[in-house]
Amino acid sequence: MDAQHLNLIYLIVAAALATFATRFGGYVLITQLKRIPPRLEAALNAVPAAVLTTLVAPAFVYGGFDVAAAMLVAFAIGLRFATLRMLLVGWVAVMVIRHVIL
C-alpha cells in the first residue's frame, strides 16, 4: 500500500473518531444536565435548519439553472401550501425546465 492510500485511511479513521467523539460528548453533556439552559436549547433548535442548508445550498449553487429554478419555485409554493404539493410542483418545474426549456 502506498503512502497516498495510507494517508487516506488515516484521514477516514480520524474523521470517524472525531464524529464519534462529538456525538458521544454531546450525549454525555446533555445527560449530565438537570435542566437545559435556554441558550443551549436555542442552539439545538437551530441544528435542523443548519443541516438542511448544508444539503440544499450546494445543489442550488452547483446544480444548474434547472435545479436552482425548481428550488425557487418550490420555496415560493412551500410558503403557501403543504409539503407534498411543494415537492410535486418542484418536481414538475424541474422536468418542464429540463425537457421543454433547455
Backbone hydrogen bonds in HBPLUS format (Angstrom, degrees):
<---DONOR---> <-ACCEPTOR-->    atom                        ^
c    i                          cat <-CA-CA->   ^        H-A-AA   ^      H-
h    n   atom  resd res      DA  || num        DHA   H-A  angle D-A-AA Bond
n    s   type  num  typ     dist DA aas  dist angle  dist       angle   num
A0006-LEU N   A0002-ASP O   3.13 MM   4  6.39 156.7  2.18 149.8 157.1     1
A0007-ASN N   A0003-ALA O   2.87 MM   4  6.04 155.9  1.92 147.9 154.0     2
A0008-LEU N   A0004-GLN O   3.06 MM   4  6.29 151.1  2.14 141.7 149.5     3
A0009-ILE N   A0005-HIS O   2.98 MM   4  6.27 154.8  2.05 145.6 152.1     4
A0010-TYR N   A0006-LEU O   2.96 MM   4  6.25 159.7  2.00 149.4 154.9     5
A0011-LEU N   A0007-ASN O   2.91 MM   4  6.12 154.8  1.97 145.6 152.8     6
A0012-ILE N   A0008-LEU O   2.96 MM   4  6.21 159.1  2.00 150.6 155.5     7
A0013-VAL N   A0009-ILE O   2.96 MM   4  6.17 163.8  1.99 153.0 157.4     8
A0014-ALA N   A0010-TYR O   2.85 MM   4  6.00 160.5  1.89 149.5 155.4     9
A0015-ALA N   A0011-LEU O   2.91 MM   4  6.09 158.5  1.96 147.9 153.7    10
A0016-ALA N   A0012-ILE O   2.94 MM   4  6.13 155.2  2.00 145.9 153.0    11
A0017-LEU N   A0013-VAL O   2.91 MM   4  6.14 160.2  1.95 150.9 156.1    12
A0018-ALA N   A0014-ALA O   2.90 MM   4  6.09 157.9  1.95 148.0 154.2    13
A0019-THR N   A0015-ALA O   2.95 MM   4  6.10 157.1  2.00 145.6 151.8    14
A0020-PHE N   A0016-ALA O   2.92 MM   4  6.13 164.1  1.94 149.8 154.4    15
A0021-ALA N   A0017-LEU O   2.84 MM   4  5.98 161.9  1.87 149.1 154.5    16
A0022-THR N   A0018-ALA O   3.02 MM   4  6.19 161.0  2.06 147.5 151.8    17
A0023-ARG N   A0019-THR O   3.05 MM   4  6.22 162.6  2.08 150.6 155.6    18
A0024-PHE N   A0020-PHE O   2.84 MM   4  5.91 169.3  1.85 156.2 159.8    19
A0025-GLY N   A0021-ALA O   2.80 MM   4  5.72 155.5  1.86 140.9 149.1    20
A0026-GLY N   A0022-THR O   2.99 MM   4  6.03 155.0  2.06 138.9 145.3    21
A0027-TYR N   A0023-ARG O   3.05 MM   4  6.27 154.3  2.11 144.0 151.1    22
A0028-VAL N   A0024-PHE O   2.91 MM   4  6.18 165.3  1.93 154.4 157.9    23
A0029-LEU N   A0025-GLY O   2.90 MM   4  6.05 160.3  1.94 148.3 154.1    24
A0030-ILE N   A0026-GLY O   2.99 MM   4  6.13 167.8  2.00 149.7 152.6    25
A0031-THR N   A0027-TYR O   2.99 MM   4  6.17 159.4  2.03 151.8 157.6    26
A0032-GLN N   A0028-VAL O   3.13 MM   4  6.23 135.7  2.34 142.5 152.8    27
A0032-GLN N   A0029-LEU O   3.28 MM   3  5.36 135.2  2.50  97.0 108.7    28
A0033-LEU N   A0030-ILE O   3.33 MM   3  5.43 148.0  2.44  99.9 108.6    29
A0041-GLU N   A0037-PRO O   2.95 MM   4  6.22 160.0  1.99 158.3 164.8    30
A0042-ALA N   A0038-PRO O   2.92 MM   4  6.12 154.0  1.99 144.7 151.5    31
A0043-ALA N   A0039-ARG O   2.99 MM   4  6.23 152.9  2.06 142.2 149.6    32
A0044-LEU N   A0040-LEU O   2.89 MM   4  6.13 158.6  1.94 150.7 156.4    33
A0045-ASN N   A0041-GLU O   2.92 MM   4  6.10 146.2  2.04 143.3 152.7    34
A0046-ALA N   A0042-ALA O   3.17 MM   4  6.38 128.5  2.45 136.0 148.2    35
A0046-ALA N   A0043-ALA O   3.14 MM   3  5.18 137.4  2.33  95.9 107.8    36
A0047-VAL N   A0044-LEU O   3.35 MM   3  5.38 154.0  2.42  99.8 107.1    37
A0050-ALA N   A0046-ALA O   3.16 MM   4  6.40 155.2  2.22 151.9 159.5    38
A0051-VAL N   A0047-VAL O   2.92 MM   4  6.15 160.0  1.96 162.2 167.4    39
A0052-LEU N   A0048-PRO O   2.95 MM   4  6.12 163.9  1.98 149.3 153.9    40
A0053-THR N   A0049-ALA O   2.98 MM   4  6.12 153.9  2.05 142.4 149.4    41
A0054-THR N   A0050-ALA O   3.06 MM   4  6.33 154.1  2.13 144.7 151.0    42
A0055-LEU N   A0051-VAL O   3.12 MM   4  6.41 135.2  2.33 143.3 155.1    43
A0055-LEU N   A0052-LEU O   3.18 MM   3  5.16 132.6  2.42  94.4 107.2    44
A0056-VAL N   A0052-LEU O   2.93 MM   4  6.10 155.5  1.99 152.8 159.4    45
A0057-ALA N   A0053-THR O   2.91 MM   4  5.60 165.9  1.93 148.3 153.1    46
A0060-PHE N   A0056-VAL O   2.96 MM   4  6.18 154.3  2.02 156.9 165.4    47
A0061-VAL N   A0057-ALA O   2.95 MM   4  6.15 160.1  1.99 157.5 162.2    48
A0062-TYR N   A0058-PRO O   2.81 MM   4  5.74 169.1  1.82 152.7 156.6    49
A0063-GLY N   A0059-ALA O   2.81 MM   4  4.63 131.3  2.05 125.5 132.0    50
A0068-ALA N   A0064-GLY O   3.10 MM   4  6.31 169.5  2.11 156.5 159.7    51
A0069-ALA N   A0065-PHE O   2.88 MM   4  5.98 165.9  1.90 155.1 159.3    52
A0070-ALA N   A0066-ASP O   2.99 MM   4  6.07 157.7  2.04 141.3 147.9    53
A0071-MET N   A0067-VAL O   2.91 MM   4  6.12 152.9  1.98 147.7 155.1    54
A0072-LEU N   A0068-ALA O   3.00 MM   4  6.27 154.4  2.07 147.3 154.0    55
A0073-VAL N   A0069-ALA O   2.94 MM   4  6.20 161.1  1.98 151.6 156.7    56
A0074-ALA N   A0070-ALA O   2.85 MM   4  5.99 163.6  1.87 148.2 153.3    57
A0075-PHE N   A0071-MET O   2.81 MM   4  5.94 151.9  1.89 143.5 151.5    58
A0076-ALA N   A0072-LEU O   2.98 MM   4  6.20 161.8  2.02 147.6 151.9    59
A0077-ILE N   A0073-VAL O   2.94 MM   4  6.21 161.8  1.98 153.4 158.5    60
A0078-GLY N   A0074-ALA O   2.73 MM   4  5.80 150.7  1.81 143.8 153.1    61
A0079-LEU N   A0075-PHE O   3.14 MM   4  6.39 129.9  2.40 142.5 153.0    62
A0080-ARG N   A0077-ILE O   3.01 MM   3  5.53 148.6  2.12 111.5 120.5    63
A0081-PHE N   A0077-ILE O   2.85 MM   4  5.89 167.1  1.86 166.7 171.2    64
A0086-MET N   A0082-ALA O   3.06 MM   4  6.32 154.8  2.12 148.9 156.8    65
A0087-LEU N   A0083-THR O   2.89 MM   4  6.18 161.4  1.92 158.0 161.9    66
A0088-LEU N   A0084-LEU O   2.98 MM   4  6.17 160.7  2.02 148.5 154.0    67
A0089-VAL N   A0085-ARG O   2.92 MM   4  6.07 167.2  1.94 152.9 156.0    68
A0090-GLY N   A0086-MET O   2.93 MM   4  6.06 159.5  1.97 149.0 155.2    69
A0091-TRP N   A0087-LEU O   2.92 MM   4  6.08 157.8  1.97 147.4 153.3    70
A0092-VAL N   A0088-LEU O   2.93 MM   4  6.16 164.1  1.96 151.8 156.3    71
A0093-ALA N   A0089-VAL O   2.85 MM   4  6.00 156.7  1.90 146.2 153.1    72
A0094-VAL N   A0090-GLY O   3.05 MM   4  6.29 161.7  2.09 148.9 152.5    73
A0095-MET N   A0091-TRP O   3.02 MM   4  6.24 157.3  2.07 149.3 156.0    74
A0096-VAL N   A0092-VAL O   2.88 MM   4  6.06 162.7  1.91 154.8 159.4    75
A0097-ILE N   A0093-ALA O   2.96 MM   4  6.11 166.2  1.98 151.1 155.3    76
A0098-ARG N   A0094-VAL O   2.94 MM   4  6.02 160.1  1.98 143.4 149.2    77
A0099-HIS N   A0095-MET O   2.91 MM   4  5.94 161.6  1.94 150.5 155.3    78
A0100-VAL N   A0096-VAL O   2.80 MM   4  5.30 149.5  1.90 143.6 149.6    79
A0101-ILE N   A0096-VAL O   3.36 MM   5  6.83 151.7  2.45 145.4 152.8    80
A0102-LEU N   A0097-ILE O   2.90 MM   5  6.05 159.5  1.94 167.3 171.9    81
